[in-house]
Amino acid sequence: MCPALGREICPVCCGTKRETEIRCPQSCGYLSSARAHPPVQVLRRQSDDLEALAPGMTGLSEPRQQLYLFSLTLIERFRGEGLDAAIDADVVSGLEALAVTYDTAARGLIYEPQASTGPARRLAAGIQHVFEELGRDRPSGFAADAAEILRRLADRARDVSGTTSGSSRTFLELAGRVAHRFGPPGGAPGEMDPPAGASSAGSGIVIP
């Protein structure tokens, strides 16, 4: 019995659609077993995912790297479902609009451009809500960090999406796989497991 779908599925579907097409709960025993003993193809995919994300982390301080990875869990959390689900183009639009918001905030200005689609606006609003909790004690300093991270993620989303023809959610699928390695996507700030090695040193970012 698949706890995510509430019905029986075949082992092949479980193995190939786990954490991509099927949003597995963290309590699933099959998921725990797969993580404890990942097959070679899963290890290869994890390596490929990190390689795809690595250019966006080049030159970042450790706290900014943690924010970069944590932001992937937010993209997964606010991606939407069904007909209202975001695609990669929505991710790019939402992240770019939000990056401008934080870039202007870092310079003491208020300017909040709107993303181009409903899913993009929902994604941006969800991320902004969590970010405002993170940056409450240092709004201008955190805004500069957030703007940089959001721009880099938008660039990664655009580049990764362009590498695979026929799929409009290549980056979202990648973000989902990475997000599930760091913690459940549905928790509120303070309830999610932090990325390994999360630190409040350096720029003072605290990952919830």
N, C-alpha and C positions, 0 to 999 in steps of 0.2 A: 504494500500500500504506500503510495507516494503521499507524504503529509502535505505537500504544497498543493497538489491537485485534488486530493481526496479520493483517488481511485487507483487501481492497479495500472502500472505501466511496465513495459518490458525492460530487461536489463540494459539493452542497447540504448533505448531512449533515455534511461536514467543516466547512463554514462556519458552520452554525447550532448545532452541538453541541460545537464546539471549546471546551475549558476549562469546559464546563458539565456535559454528560452524558458527555463523553469527557475523561479525565484525560490530557492530552497530555504526553509527555516533553519536556523542554527542548531536546533534540537534534533535534526534528522540524523539518524544513526548511519545511514548510507553515506551522507555527506561527511560525517566525522571519520568514518573508515577510509573514504577516498582521500581525505586530507592527510590522514596518518600514513597511508601507503599509496602515494600517487603513482600512477603508471608513467612510463617513460614519456608518452606523448603529452601528459599533463605538465611534467617538468619542463619539457621543451616549450610548451605554450607559455608557461610562466616566465621562462627566460626571454622569449620573444616579446612578451608584454613589457617587461622591464626595459628591454632594448628600445622599444617604441617610445617609451616615456622618458628615457634617459636624457635626450637632448633638451628637454624642458627643464631639467634639474641642474644642468651644467652651470657651475659658478654660484649656485645658491648656498647660503648659509644653512646650517643644520635645521634651525627653526623654520626657515622658509621651505626647506625640503619637506618637513613634516606637514606644513600647511598645504603644500602642493599635493601630497598623497592624501591627506584628509579631505581635500576638496573633491577628489575623485569619489569618495563615499557620498558626498553631498550631491554630486551629479547623478549618481545611482539612486539616491533617495528621492530626488525630485524629478526624475525622468518622466513620470506619468505612466498611465496604463491604457491599454486598448486603443481606441481611435484617437484619444487625446495624448498618446505617448509621443515624446520628442524623438526627433531624428538628429543625426549629427549636425545638420545645418542649423537646427534650433539651438544646439549646444554652443556652436560658434557665435551665433547672434546674441544669445543670452550672456555669455561670458564677456564678449567684447563690449556690450552695453554696460555691464556691471563694472568692467575694468575702467571705463571712462568715468563712471560715477565715483569710484574710489580714487582715481588719479586726480580729479578736480578737488575732492575732499581733502586729499593730502596737501593741497595748495591753499586750503582755507576757503574753497568755493563750493557752491552747491549747484550741481547740474546732473540730472538723472535722465539720460536718454532712454527711450523705450526700445526693447528688442522688437524684432520684426513680426513675430508670430505669437499666438497664445501660449503654446508649450514653452517657447523661449522666455516669455515674460514670467511664466510660472516658475521655471527653473531659476531665473535670476532672482526673483523675489524670495524663493526658498533659501538660496545660498546667502543672500543679503541678510536675511533674518538671523541665520546662525552666525554669520560674520560679525554682526553688530553685537552679539553676545560676547564673542571672542575679543573684540576690540574696545569694549566698554571703558576700560581703564586707561587706554592710550589711543584715542580715536585717530589722531593725525598720523602717528607712527605706524599703527596697524593698517591704516588706509594705504600707505605707500607699499607695504608688504602685500596687501591684498591685490592692488592694481597690478603689480608685477606678476604675481602668481596667476591671476586670471588671464592676463595677456598670454602668458606662456602656455596655459592650458588651451586657450582658444587656438593658438598656433598648432599645438599638437593635435587637437581635434580636426583641424582643417587638413593637416598633412596626413594623418592616419586614415581619415575618411577617404582621401584621394588615392590611397594605395590599393584599394580593393573595389573592383567594379561590381555592380549588381547588388550591393548592400548599402542601405542608407543609415545603418546603425553600427558600423564597424567600430567607431570610437566608443560608443555607448556600451557595446558588448565588452570591449577591453576594460572600460572603467568599472563595469559590473564585476568582472572577474577579480580585478584588483581590490575593489571595495569589499568583497566578501572575504578577502584574506585579512582585512584589518578589523572587521566587526560588523554587526548587523546594521542594515541601512535605515531602520525605522526609528532609532532611538533619538531622544531629545538631547541637546547639549548636556554633557556630563554623564550620559548614559551609554555612550559608545565606547568600545575598547579603543585606546589610542594606538596609533602606529608604533611599532617597536622602536624604542629609543627616543620617544617624544620628549622634548625638553622645552623648558621655558627660558633657557639661557639665551644669550646673544640679543636678539631683537625683542625678546620678551613675549613672544607668541606662546600661548598656552593652548594646546590641543585638548578638547574636552574628552 
